[in-house]
């Protein structure tokens, strides 16, 4: 069984685009309208040195849990996080750090899972300084990517490979 990597974050940060990029196929729907992904979607990735399983989750909003749909999406994501070996916590570099990102960071920390903060929508190295710096306060290991254009994909895969290889050594 491959290590499971869960992709989570708030709505419209590019989780499904990243999922498709890592899976190497367009398995998850992507749209600029929030709330398109609701259930967990699984795929295998053979892009790095070590194969791994991926799970895409819907956008999280802990403040919207009074609504049945939001509660269902949150529950699906919570289950994915529980079964995951590694969490890719995706944020939007163009939008910047939001209070919702901070609340989700608290939620992720409580899971006690290995976590990599993925600052998405960084379309090139010239934007990293502007888009990444404010996320350091969340305290996670961080990587800048553009899920849409592939920038940072190889560095992300290397980080996932390192995690998977270190996990193998422990077992």
Secondary structure, 3 states (H helix, E strand, C coil): CCEEEEEECCCCCCHHHHHHHHHCCCCCCCCCCCCCCCCCEEEEECCCCCCEEEEECCCCCHHHCCCHHHHHHHHHHHHHHHHCCEEEEEEECCCCCCHHHHHHHHHHHHHCCEEEEEEECCCCHHHHHHHHHHHHHHCCEEEECCCCCCCCHHHHHHHHHHHHHHHHHHC
